[in-house]
Amino acid sequence: MNDLQQLSADYARIEQAIHFLERNARRQPDLATVATSVGLSEYHFQRLFTRWAGISPKRFLQFLTKENAKALLARASVLSAAYQAGLSSPSRLHDLFVQAEAITPGEYKSKGAGVHIAYGFHPTPFGECLLAVTGRGICFLAFVDTDRQSVLAQLEHDWPSADLAEEPTRTAPITRQIFSSRTGTRLTLHLRGTNFQLKVWEALLRLPPGEVTSYQSLAEQIASVRATRAVASAVARNPVAYLIPCHRVLRKVGDFGQYRYGSARKKAILGWELAQADGG
């Protein structure tokens, strides 16, 4: 079992633990209680969690509190100088440089006709994902919640006229680039969306790991102060989970809010990034 497979296997238990904590937040359960909820001893749960996140469960869970979410929003710096220079914030996880290449109006109208898309299912630190690429970049990344077919159906819906082929040998190296600890990775996204959606996604791409924003702040960035609801809709339609970091958008009141792939996964990804940016 390679590193990503191990992290993916660990995530199933981590997700269970986060769901348990969501249901019992007011009780503030101790480590032993959380460990018991996922069928592990305190010792083994501590080891598993530290292997997955790089830090202790207690410290990781501090990142997932509403109070911490409020503090993050209060100090959020959406346009960091480092990121404007083409660098993400220091992270033990990865240092990705992602640029977006939108399809042309003609390509948008053709719904992907003549485009060959290779896809594959692969393990990640946050469960299995479906990654799809064209000759111009990554066009789709989604986490598998229930079954593979439903996620594949979404890819087919997004690119109805494209030629799809399962080619895991082509997509596996790219998945490793995204989720491994290698630095200096450069990736290109091949995006299909409206002009408004592209503006929102590009604004999200300027968020470095460890930074968060709100829907209202995103609306202000793209000069659409009154379009908060439309911004939320564009965020929800993000075709490349994780790379366009919609998980870093919180509600203005400090709540984590909903996520297409579940609240537990959103908290896991955000907590993981915060832990890495904080130095582990």
C-alpha positions in Angstrom: 0.0 0.0 0.0 1.5 3.3 -1.1 1.3 6.6 0.9 -1.9 7.9 -0.8 -3.6 4.5 -0.4 -2.8 4.5 3.3 -4.0 8.1 3.8 -7.2 7.3 1.9 -7.8 4.2 4.1 -7.1 6.3 7.2 -9.6 9.0 6.1 -12.6 6.7 6.4 -12.0 6.6 10.2 -11.1 10.3 10.4 -14.4 11.1 8.6 -16.3 9.0 11.1 -14.6 10.8 14.0 -15.5 14.2 12.5 -19.1 13.2 12.1 -19.2 12.1 15.7 -17.8 15.4 16.8 -20.3 17.3 14.7 -23.1 15.5 16.4 -21.6 15.9 19.9 -20.0 19.3 19.7 -21.7 20.7 22.7 -20.5 17.8 24.9 -16.9 18.4 23.9 -16.0 14.7 24.0 -12.6 13.7 25.1 -10.1 11.7 23.1 -11.1 8.4 24.6 -14.8 8.9 23.7 -14.0 9.9 20.1 -11.7 6.9 19.8 -14.4 4.5 21.0 -16.9 6.0 18.5 -14.7 4.7 15.7 -13.9 1.4 17.3 -10.3 2.1 18.3 -8.4 2.3 21.5 -7.2 5.8 22.5 -3.6 4.8 21.7 -4.4 3.5 18.2 -6.7 6.4 17.3 -4.0 8.9 18.3 -1.5 7.1 16.1 -3.9 6.9 13.1 -4.9 10.5 13.4 -1.3 11.7 13.7 -0.3 9.6 10.7 -3.1 11.1 8.6 -2.9 14.8 9.7 0.6 15.1 11.0 -0.6 16.5 14.3 -2.5 15.3 17.3 -6.3 14.9 17.2 -6.6 17.6 20.0 -4.7 20.2 18.0 -6.4 19.3 14.7 -9.8 19.6 16.2 -9.0 23.1 17.4 -9.0 24.1 13.8 -12.5 22.9 13.3 -14.2 25.0 15.9 -16.6 27.9 15.1 -14.4 30.2 17.2 -11.4 29.4 15.1 -13.4 29.9 11.9 -14.4 33.4 13.1 -10.8 34.2 13.9 -9.7 33.1 10.4 -12.2 35.2 8.7 -11.2 38.2 10.8 -7.6 38.0 9.7 -8.2 36.6 6.2 -5.9 38.2 3.6 -7.4 37.1 0.3 -4.7 38.6 -1.9 -1.4 37.6 -0.2 1.8 39.1 -1.5 3.3 35.6 -1.7 0.6 34.3 -3.9 0.6 37.3 -6.2 4.3 36.4 -6.8 3.2 32.9 -7.9 3.9 31.1 -4.7 1.5 29.5 -2.2 2.2 29.7 1.5 4.8 27.3 3.0 3.3 23.9 3.4 4.6 20.4 4.1 1.8 19.0 2.0 2.5 20.6 -1.4 3.3 23.8 -3.2 1.0 24.0 -6.2 1.0 26.6 -8.9 -2.3 26.3 -10.6 -3.4 28.3 -13.7 -6.7 28.2 -15.4 -7.4 28.0 -19.1 -11.0 28.5 -20.1 -12.5 26.9 -23.1 -13.5 29.3 -26.0 -17.1 30.4 -26.5 -17.3 28.0 -29.5 -16.0 25.1 -27.4 -18.5 25.9 -24.7 -21.3 25.9 -27.2 -20.2 22.5 -28.6 -20.3 21.0 -25.1 -17.0 19.4 -25.5 -17.5 17.9 -29.0 -14.1 16.6 -30.3 -12.5 16.7 -26.9 -10.9 13.5 -25.6 -11.1 13.2 -21.8 -9.1 10.6 -19.9 -10.3 9.7 -16.4 -9.4 7.5 -13.5 -10.4 6.7 -9.9 -7.6 7.2 -7.4 -7.0 7.3 -3.6 -6.4 10.7 -1.9 -6.0 11.8 1.7 -9.7 12.6 1.7 -11.0 9.4 0.2 -11.3 8.2 -3.4 -11.5 10.8 -6.2 -12.3 10.8 -9.9 -9.8 12.9 -11.9 -10.3 13.7 -15.5 -8.0 15.5 -18.0 -8.0 16.8 -21.5 -5.0 17.6 -23.7 -5.0 21.1 -22.2 -5.3 20.3 -18.5 -7.4 19.0 -15.6 -11.1 19.4 -16.4 -12.7 17.6 -13.5 -11.9 16.4 -10.0 -14.6 15.1 -7.6 -14.6 13.0 -4.5 -16.5 9.7 -4.5 -19.2 9.8 -1.8 -21.4 6.8 -2.5 -20.6 5.1 -5.7 -18.3 5.7 -8.7 -21.1 5.7 -11.3 -22.8 8.8 -9.8 -19.6 10.8 -9.9 -18.9 9.6 -13.5 -22.4 10.7 -14.4 -21.5 14.2 -13.3 -18.5 14.2 -15.5 -20.6 13.1 -18.4 -23.2 15.8 -17.6 -20.5 18.5 -17.6 -18.9 17.3 -20.9 -21.9 15.7 -22.7 -20.3 15.6 -26.2 -16.8 14.7 -25.2 -15.1 11.4 -25.8 -14.5 9.8 -22.4 -12.1 6.9 -21.8 -11.0 5.4 -18.5 -7.2 5.7 -18.6 -5.9 5.5 -15.0 -2.3 5.2 -16.0 -2.5 8.7 -17.4 -4.4 10.3 -14.5 -2.6 8.5 -11.6 0.7 10.5 -11.9 -1.3 13.8 -11.9 -3.3 12.7 -8.8 0.0 12.0 -7.0 1.3 15.4 -8.0 -1.8 17.0 -6.5 -1.9 15.2 -3.2 1.7 14.2 -2.5 4.3 16.2 -0.6 6.3 17.1 -3.7 6.9 20.9 -4.2 7.0 23.1 -7.2 4.2 21.3 -9.0 2.6 23.3 -11.9 -0.8 22.3 -13.0 -3.2 23.7 -15.7 -7.0 23.6 -15.4 -9.2 23.3 -18.5 -12.4 24.9 -17.3 -15.9 25.0 -18.8 -18.1 27.6 -17.3 -19.8 31.0 -17.7 -17.8 34.2 -17.6 -19.2 34.9 -14.1 -18.3 31.4 -12.8 -14.8 31.7 -14.2 -14.3 35.0 -12.4 -15.4 33.4 -9.1 -13.2 30.4 -9.6 -10.2 32.6 -10.5 -10.7 34.6 -7.3 -10.7 31.3 -5.3 -7.4 30.3 -7.0 -5.8 33.3 -5.4 -6.5 31.9 -1.9 -3.3 30.3 -0.5 -3.5 27.3 1.9 -4.4 28.3 5.4 -6.4 31.3 4.2 -10.2 31.5 4.1 -12.8 33.9 2.7 -16.6 34.5 2.8 -19.1 34.6 0.0 -19.5 38.3 0.5 -15.7 38.9 0.2 -15.7 36.9 -3.0 -18.5 39.1 -4.4 -16.6 42.2 -3.5 -13.4 41.0 -5.2 -15.2 40.5 -8.5 -17.0 43.8 -8.2 -20.4 42.2 -7.7 -21.2 43.2 -4.1 -24.9 42.4 -4.5 -24.3 39.0 -6.1 -23.5 37.0 -3.0 -26.1 34.4 -3.9 -24.8 34.1 -7.4 -21.3 33.7 -6.1 -22.4 30.9 -3.8 -24.0 29.2 -6.8 -20.7 29.5 -8.7 -18.7 28.1 -5.8 -21.1 25.1 -5.6 -20.6 24.4 -9.3 -16.8 24.2 -9.0 -15.8 21.4 -11.4 -12.3 20.7 -9.8 -12.7 20.1 -6.1 -9.7 20.9 -3.9 -7.7 22.6 -6.7 -10.2 25.4 -6.9 -10.5 25.6 -3.1 -14.2 26.1 -2.5 -13.7 24.4 0.8 -12.0 27.6 2.0 -15.2 29.6 1.7 -16.9 30.1 5.1 -20.1 31.8 6.1 -19.6 35.3 7.4 -20.8 34.3 10.9 -17.9 31.9 11.1 -19.9 28.7 10.3 -18.1 26.3 8.0 -21.2 26.0 5.8 -22.2 23.3 3.4 -20.0 21.5 1.0 -20.8 19.4 -2.1 -18.9 16.5 -0.7 -20.1 16.7 2.9 -19.4 18.8 5.9 -17.0 16.3 7.4 -14.8 16.3 4.3 -14.8 20.1 4.1 -13.6 20.3 7.7 -11.0 17.6 7.1 -9.5 19.3 4.1 -9.5 22.8 5.8 -8.2 21.4 9.0 -5.5 19.5 7.2 -4.4 22.6 5.3 -4.4 24.8 8.4 -2.3 22.2 10.2 0.2 22.1 7.3 0.3 25.9 7.0 0.8 26.2 10.7 3.8 24.0 10.5 2.3 20.7 11.6 
